[in-house]
Amino acid sequence: MKHDELPLVDETYQAKDGKPLCGLRVIDLMPDAMAGIARHFAELGADVVRIEPAAGGPDRRAGRIVAGVSVDFVAANLGKRSATPDQIARLARDADIVVTPRGGVDHGALRAENPALVILTVSDFGDTGQFANWIGSDAVFHALSGELSRSGAPNRQPLLPPGELAIAVAVVQAVYVALLAYWNRLRTGYGDCLDFSILDGATQALDPGYGIGGSAAGGVLASKLPRGRPDVSFMYPIYPCTDGFIRLCVLAPRQWQNMFEWMGRPEAFASPEFNKMQVRFASPTLMSAMAAHFAGRSLSQALAEAAEYGVPAAAVLSLSDALKSEQIVARRSFLPVRLADGVSALFPDGVMEIDRRRMGIAGPPPALPQSDIAWRDRPQMVQAPALGDRLFSGLKVLDFGVIVVGAETGRLLADQGADVIKVESSSFPDGSRQSRSTGPISPTFATGHRNRRSIGINLRDPRGKDVIYQLIRETDVVLSNFKGGTLQSLGLDYATLRAINPAIIVVDSSAFGPTGPWAQRMGYGPLVRASAGLTMQWRYPGEPESFADAMTVYPDHVAARIGAIGVISLLIRRLKTGGGGEVSVSQAEVMLGQMAPMVATEALEHAGHRVSSKPGRSAVYAAAGDDEWCVVSIRDAADEARVAAVTGGQDLAVWIGERSPRECMEVLQAACVPAAAMLRVSELPAFDYYTQRGFFRQSRHPHISEVLTMEADPVRAERLPSPPDLPAPLFAEHTSAVLRERLNLPESEIETLLASGAIEEVKPPTPVQA
């Protein structure tokens, strides 16, 4: 079915019932893009009431405009209703969550009337320290999160990523922490006040420099990267074909052997040493030989042959072509929304599926505020069990996930007290365990897999499979992120697991979703970015082959948070129904969903409608020093005047070039102009903002000599405990302990299983000295 044949979302559209957060009541005071926080709650079934003046908020008339309607407003507010400010106190008495900018509500008064209320206060830099009144922008958040320092070509100006990715991922982090506080309220009866910083959210959820890295990083932390933007194009190379570009992800030895076979087994690359990524990456001739291999092929021919030979590959599509791809159309990833008479545009129909139903658009954008609005009826809310001091104490999780999405989803649950067991096999090792170091565990694996345990099980052995099935009976949540069909081939699909344990919650995160013609495609993040139209946008202007997204691990971390949001939502539903459910996340749809205003604009312009561009601009300027840079965002004429006052009329680029980026940042921020120095990942822990927020903490791992820097709390809160500090596991370190504890297996049976190879266990080496 084509996009133009889909049902139109207009005033008659009705949200589907049975969504997991049905009955949740959310008051939304957020303007602009951060209004998307409450939109996520609406998509999951919550009743969301937006508060704005009787004539409508300014964001209704801001951003990209078509036929008098703001595309940005629609993208952030689908499915909400609207009420006037005088109703806040009345509505808050029976509300569950309030999402507000700093100063938007009287926290004390609202909580005095409703002690169970969760108040999420959103600001650019949080409520603490000297940065509380600084002004952010997407470019500023990229600069101060360390992301900008990794975007662009070596010896070139750093390149601002396309769209508003930093703000988009911060929206998802805000939803995640608000749901944590709400789950804690169900456990304890008490609400919370959350001090949420957009910069915190961007640093945590885009590509955290002190979190888990991709397999091609070889276990090296981003803080150890050389100064400047390293040349990493060889990791996920892009080659021109006769009519387009193709991207490859040749990482594992098997994948290289398939590529070697496809190239005709050239003698120059026949050495077994080329099975090692480091050897291939260092070869001075391999890249040019691969480029020659594609030079005479059409894109369709190259993709067909890649599939035939088993080489992970994807076309580098434009955004327009991505929207028209057979996968996106087949999955109905977007719905047309009526904006005005004769004007409709495509908007994402949610970023996850639950029980194979889209958690998508809950209705049209809100009409102008009602003067006397009432909450919808809701089912009785059920208290959650409080089994320990932490939010998810007592929650048992089996984690089959690999690389970044797998690591991050499990960590988010483990950090809140869940007992997360990583299921591993020496026959199919997790790529994130590979390391350029000689130690038993890499620093990036250690930071990304804290607070969980590891067991080794051969899932191809019937006895190993039986052990897994026994564990499933005692498990609450199963995590996975394989390509479509993998769980079924292992006998671990949701239908099978539900038959064993009807209360099981299963998360399946994949590149393109569980259905559709691309469901079984290999889905590394770089291939997803290419297929979703992001890679094509991530280029220097006017330089068609200057692709610059290879260093960024996206959308893995934010997709993991969406998976965790799905888990918490189903835990809430399970309190009422007793049954589990299935969460499916398409990483391509996550990415496209975070470009919603751009997608809508693309569709509108393709249909012949004129859309005014979003006002304002951001740019990167060279500052004094070696590879030192400062970003400045000019929002309007008032910012132009402020800049002129600061520079005395001097050209801004010249003014910045004579000063350090820190001085430029501080002077411009003092004048209320969004500006930021570009920080490298290695500079983040010592930067005053992060120290004042307590954003990082130091940790030791028994098998790593260096002290590790890790993310601390997911948000500043009154009642959420800090994550524990248990070391990441070595491979199959806890097999016997878990089977004794979870299944009460006797030692004799464990020894028999070990001897047969059905399970594995590795005795840890002697810890290093502190």
Secondary structure, DSSP 8 states (H G I E B T S, - for coil): --GGGS--BSTT----S--TTTT-EEEE---GGGGHHHHHHHHTT-EEEEE--TT--GGGGSSSEETTEEHHHHHHHTT-EEE-GGGHHHHHTT-SEEEEETTSS-HHHHHHH-TT-EEEEEESS-SSSTTTT----HHHHHHHHTSGGGSS-TTS-----STTHHHHHHHHHHHHHHHHHHHHHHHHS--EEEEEEHHHHHHHHS--TTS---GGGTT--GGGS-SS----TTTS-EEEETTEEEEE---SHHHHHHHHHHTT--GGG-SGGGGSHHHHHH-TTHHHHHHHHHHTS-HHHHHHHHHHHT--EEE---HHHHHTSHHHHHTT-EEEEEEETTEEEEEE--S-EETTEE----SS---S-BSS---------------SSSTTTT-EEEE---HHHHHHHHHHHHTTT-EEEEEE-TTS--GGG--SSSSSS-HHHHHHTTTEEEEEE-TTSHHHHHHHHHHHHT-SEEEE---TTHHHHTT-SHHHHHHH-TT-EEEEEESS-SSSTTTTS---HHHHHHHTTHHHHSB-TT-TT-B--TT---SHHHHHHHHHHHHHHHHHHHHHHS--EEEEEEHHHHHHHTTHHHHHHHHHHHTT------S-EEEEEE-SSTT-EEEEEE-SHHHHHHHHHHHTT--HHHHHHTS-HHHHHHHHHHTT--EEE---GGGTTTSHHHHHHT-EEEE--TT-SS-EEEE--SSEESS-----------TTTTHHHHHHHHH---HHHHHHHHHHTSEE----------
